[in-house]
């Protein structure tokens, strides 16, 4: 029988390297927008996502004021953490964008990725997790 993770376990799991699946309300006439995304998170802090201000996800988050993100371990025994909360949108710094790119692509790949993308104009969407759902199938 699976169990919910402790606060420390779920925060450490969320801080680990996973591709997140972001979901946000997309309007009255359609289901939620659900897409894979890179993110950063430090236990006790905000969950951070960088994107362009004109992207569909940015526009939907601006309209809804909040979003959800789910991360999982696809290898048995399965685990996942899902968080939901309000979003604050700020300009992304080059240092934040570099940290995010290096997190997923390593130093060389992250540097190359950032060099190939336009500088400036990116936003950082910061979510303060309010609601958590977690499952750990390795326990219980």
TORTI-524595 format. One record per atom (N, C-alpha, C): residue in three letters; x negated, y negated, z negated. Coordinates in steps of 0.2 Angstrom, whole numbers, plus 2048, in hexadecimal, padded with zeros to 3 digits. Layout:
N
ALAXYZ
...
//
This chain:
140
UNK7FC806800
UNK800800800
UNK7FC7FA800
UNK7FC7F5805
UNK7F87EF805
UNK7FA7EA7FF
UNK7F67E67FE
UNK7F77E17F9
UNK7F57DA7FB
UNK7F87D57F8
UNK7F67CE7F9
UNK7EF7CD7F7
UNK7EB7C87FA
UNK7E47C77F7
UNK7E57C27F2
UNK7E07C17EE
UNK7DF7BC7E8
UNK7DE7B67EC
UNK7DE7B07E8
UNK7DD7AA7EB
UNK7D67AA7EE
UNK7D17AC7EA
UNK7CA7AC7EC
UNK7C97B07F2
UNK7CC7B67F2
UNK7CB7BB7F8
UNK7CE7B87FE
UNK7D47B57FE
UNK7D77B2804
UNK7D37AC806
UNK7D17A8802
UNK7CD7A2804
UNK7C67A4807
UNK7C37A9804
UNK7BD7AB807
UNK7BE7AF80E
UNK7C47B280F
UNK7C57B6815
UNK7C77B081A
UNK7CB7AB819
UNK7CC7A681D
UNK7C67A281F
UNK7C17A181B
UNK7BB79E81C
UNK7B67A2821
UNK7B77A8821
UNK7B37AD826
UNK7B47AB82D
UNK7B07AE831
UNK7B17AD838
UNK7B67B183C
UNK7BB7AE83E
UNK7C17B1841
UNK7C37AC846
UNK7C67AE84C
UNK7CA7AA850
UNK7D17A984D
UNK7D37A384C
UNK7DA7A3849
UNK7DF7A284E
UNK7E57A484C
UNK7EB7A3851
UNK7F079E84E
UNK7F0798851
UNK7F379284F
UNK7FB792851
UNK7FF79184D
UNK80679084F
UNK80978A84D
UNK80D787851
UNK81078084F
UNK817780853
UNK81C77D850
UNK82277B853
UNK82177885A
UNK82477A85F
UNK823777866
UNK829773868
UNK82E772864
UNK83476F867
UNK83B773866
UNK840770866
UNK847773865
UNK84877986A
UNK846778870
UNK84877C875
UNK844782877
UNK83F783872
UNK83A788874
UNK83778B86D
UNK83479186E
UNK831794868
UNK82A790866
UNK827792861
UNK82178F85F
UNK81B790864
UNK81778B864
UNK81178B868
UNK80C78F864
UNK809795866
UNK805799863
UNK7FF79B867
UNK7F9798864
UNK7F3799868
UNK7EC79B864
UNK7E879E867
UNK7E179F863
UNK7DD799863
UNK7DA79885D
UNK7D679285C
UNK7D0793858
UNK7CB78F859
UNK7C578F854
UNK7C778A84F
UNK7C478C849
UNK7C5787843
UNK7C078883E
UNK7BF783839
UNK7BB784833
UNK7BF78382D
UNK7BC786828
UNK7C0786821
UNK7BB78781C
UNK7BB783817
UNK7B7785811
UNK7BC78680B
UNK7BB78B807
UNK7C078C801
UNK7C17867FD
UNK7C87857FC
UNK7CA77F7F9
UNK7CB7787FD
UNK7C9779803
UNK7C9773808
UNK7CE77380D
UNK7CD76F812
UNK7D276F818
UNK7D077481D
UNK7D5777821
UNK7D477B827
UNK7D377682C
UNK7CE776831
UNK7CD771836
UNK7CC77483D
UNK7D0771841
UNK7D1773848
UNK7CF76C84C
UNK7CB76D851
UNK7C9768856
UNK7CC76985D
UNK7CF763860
UNK7D2764866
UNK7D275D869
UNK7D575C86F
UNK7D6756872
UNK7DD753870
UNK7DD74D870
UNK7E474A86D
UNK7EA74B872
UNK7E874C878
UNK7EE74D87D
UNK7F075587E
UNK7EC75987B
UNK7EE76087C
UNK7F5762879
UNK7F876787B
UNK7FF769879
UNK7FF76B872
UNK7F976E86F
UNK7F976F868
UNK7F9769864
UNK7F5764866
UNK7F475E862
UNK7FB75A862
UNK7FE75A868
UNK804756868
UNK80A75A864
UNK80A761864
UNK80F764860
UNK80D763858
UNK807763857
UNK80576284F
UNK80775B84D
UNK806756852
UNK807750850
UNK80F74F84F
UNK813752853
UNK81A752852
UNK81D75584C
UNK81A75B84B
UNK81C75F845
UNK81975D83F
UNK81375A83F
UNK810758839
UNK80D75E835
UNK80D764837
UNK80A76A834
UNK80A770839
UNK806775837
UNK80577B83B
UNK803781836
UNK80378783A
UNK80178D836
UNK7FB79083A
UNK7F7793836
UNK7F1797839
UNK7F179E836
UNK7F07A383A
UNK7EF7AA838
UNK7E87AC83A
UNK7E57B0836
UNK7DE7B3838
UNK7DF7BA835
UNK7DB7BF839
UNK7DC7C6837
UNK7D57C9838
UNK7D57CF835
UNK7CF7D4836
UNK7D27D983A
UNK7D07DA840
UNK7D47DF844
UNK7D17E6843
UNK7CC7E783F
UNK7C97EE83E
UNK7CC7F0837
UNK7CE7F7837
UNK7D07FA831
UNK7CB7F982C
UNK7CD7F9825
UNK7D47F7823
UNK7D67F0825
UNK7DB7EF827
UNK7DE7E882A
UNK7DF7E3824
UNK7DD7DD826
UNK7DE7D7821
UNK7E17D1825
UNK7E57CD822
UNK7E67C7825
UNK7E87C2820
UNK7E77BB822
UNK7E97B581E
UNK7ED7B1823
UNK7F27AE821
UNK7F67A9824
UNK7F77A3820
UNK7F679D822
UNK7F779781F
UNK7FB792822
UNK7FE78E81F
UNK803789822
UNK80278381D
UNK80277D821
UNK80277781D
UNK802771821
UNK80276B81E
UNK803764822
UNK7FC763825
UNK7FC75F82B
UNK7F775D82F
UNK7F575682E
UNK7EF75482E
UNK7EC74D82F
UNK7E874D835
UNK7E8748839
UNK7E474883F
UNK7E074283E
UNK7D9743840
UNK7D473E840
UNK7D073F846
UNK7CB73A847
UNK7C673B84D
UNK7C174084A
UNK7BF74584F
UNK7BA74A84E
UNK7B374784F
UNK7AF74884A
UNK7A874684B
UNK7A474B84F
UNK79F749852
UNK79B74D856
UNK798753851
UNK79675184B
UNK793756846
UNK79975B845
UNK79F75A844
UNK7A475F843
UNK7A5763849
UNK7A576084F
UNK7A6764855
UNK7A0769856
UNK79A766854
UNK79476B855
UNK795770850
UNK79776F84A
UNK797774845
UNK79C77A847
UNK7A277784A
UNK7A777C84C
UNK7A4780852
UNK7A177D857
UNK79E78185D
UNK79978685B
UNK795784856
UNK78F788854
UNK79278E850
UNK79878D84C
UNK79B792848
UNK79D79884D
UNK7A0796853
UNK7A279C857
UNK79D79E85C
UNK79979A85E
UNK79479B864
UNK78D79C862
UNK78B79B85C
UNK78479B85A
UNK78179485B
UNK77B793859
UNK77778C85A
UNK77778B862
UNK77478F866
UNK77278E86D
UNK77978D870
UNK77E792870
UNK784791873
UNK78878B871
UNK78878A86B
UNK78C784868
UNK78977D86B
UNK78277D86B
UNK77F77786E
UNK781776875
UNK78177C879
UNK78377B880
UNK78A77A881
UNK78E77C87D
UNK79577B87D
UNK79777487C
UNK794771877
UNK79576A876
UNK79276587B
UNK78C76787E
UNK789763883
UNK78E763889
UNK79276988A
UNK796769890
UNK79D766890
UNK79E76488A
UNK7A5761888
UNK7A475A887
UNK7A9756889
UNK7A974F888
UNK7A874C881
UNK7A4748880
UNK7A3745879
UNK7A8740878
UNK7AA740871
UNK7AF73B86F
UNK7B673D871
UNK7BB73A86E
UNK7C273B871
UNK7C574186E
UNK7C174586A
UNK7C474B867
UNK7C7749860
UNK7CC74D85E
UNK7CF74C857
UNK7CE752853
UNK7CE75184D
UNK7CD757848
UNK7D4757844
UNK7D775D845
UNK7DE75E841
UNK7DC76183B
UNK7DD75E835
UNK7DC76182F
UNK7E276382B
UNK7E376A829
UNK7E876C826
UNK7E776E81F
UNK7EB76C81A
UNK7EA76E813
UNK7EF774812
UNK7EC77A811
UNK7F0780810
UNK7F577F80A
UNK7FB78080B
UNK80077F806
UNK803786804
UNK80478A80A
UNK807791809
UNK80279680C
UNK80279B808
UNK7FD7A180A
UNK8017A780A
UNK7FF7AB80F
UNK8017B2810
UNK7FB7B6811
UNK7FA7BB80D
UNK7F47C080E
UNK7F67C780D
UNK7F27CB811
UNK7F37D2810
UNK7EC7D5811
UNK7EB7DA80C
UNK7E47DE80C
UNK7E67E580C
UNK7E57E9811
UNK7E77F0812
UNK7E17F480F
UNK7DC7F180D
UNK7D67F580A
UNK7D77F6802
UNK7DC7F3800
UNK7DE7F37F8
UNK7E47F67F7
UNK7E57FA7F2
UNK7EC7FD7F0
UNK7ED8037F2
//
